[in-house]
Amino acid sequence: MEQTKVSVSPAREKAPAHPAMKQKSALRRVFLTLRPYLMIAPAMAVFILFLIYPIVYMVYLSFFDWNMIGEMKFIGVQNYADMFADSDFWQVLGNSVYYMVMVVILQMGLSLLLATYLNRNTRVNQILQTIAFTPYITSMVSVAFIWMWMMDSDYGLLNYILGFFGVEPIGWLSDPDVAMNALVLVSVWKGLGYNTIIIISAMQAVPGYLYEAAALDKTPRWKSFFKITLPMISPSVFFLALMNIISALKVFETVNIMTKGGPMNATNTLVYNIYQYGFQYFEIGYASTLGVALMVVIGIFTLIYFKVLSRKVYYNS
């Protein structure tokens, strides 16, 4: 039997697309291309407005002499030359670095010790964890005023306690050799609980079979800590130390409330120095220069930190 062929007209085989359909398809392709950028546009707008623009404007102002009222006078790199020639700047920079090093070392060391002690999930440890975390959620203003009373040279609680042991009163906030260490003590006390809780959470996520294997090999506890616990919690420790470095270099409230940068400029830090030049002396150009210096210092320490320790972090995949 012969099969009958059905002829199809060329017009039906390749019907041209309607112009409206072509336009709709093109618009759809454009929308699909732009959709990721539209989704992140609000976040990028906030990022540019509140982060990128202030940084660029700060760098711009560092080349001017301006008191916020009169005309801005372009002076080139004179502010930077004055900054590097200023002995007070180097003292303030040294104070900031010393404060940062002491706070980071003490906070991380004490947090590891306290977390190791409170790691067991008992009722008493839960209460102690809550007590340790309480200073972190307390206002820095309240903390500073409490410690100012405790460290008062004449009627402070600390000197009152030392008097029972026959120790002479200490000028916690009035002695240039002691004042910075007193601020370090306050900052460590306030941030210790937060670091401890984060480390405890990391410790509780360590697989138990690793400790069981170490116990079968009769591995000492201190060796298990350095060979198992510390490598497994290293991402959390790495993150906390980095945040503590940045936070310590930006310290302001403690200095502003407790010492005002004194005595004899012994507790003055970069951020408080920026505040002084910007809002007390009204030298906005020089304050912006100090802001650029602070940004560079934070960047340098962050890069050094990543370069030295990032390869020692163990990520369990």
FENGIDA-V363307 format. One line per field, one symbol per residue. ss: DSSP state (H for helix, E for strand, C for the rest). A space follows every 50 residues. Layout:
ss->???
This chain:
ss->CCCCCCCCCHHHHCCCCCHHHHHHHHHHHHHHHHHHHHHHHHHHHHHHHH HHHHHHHHHHHCCEECCCCCCCEECCCHHHHHHHHCHHHHHHHHHHHHHH HHHHHHHHHHHHHHHHHHCCCCHHHHHHHHHHHHHHHCCHHHHHHHHHHH CCCCCCHHHHHHHHCCCCCCCCCCCCCCHHHHHHHHHHHHHHHHHHHHHH HHHHCCCHHHHHHHHHCCCCHHHHHHHHHHHHCHHHHHHHHHHHHHHHHC CCHHHHHHCCCCCCCCCCCHHHHHHHHHHCCCCHHHHHHHHHHHHHHHHH HHHHHHHHHHHHCCCCC
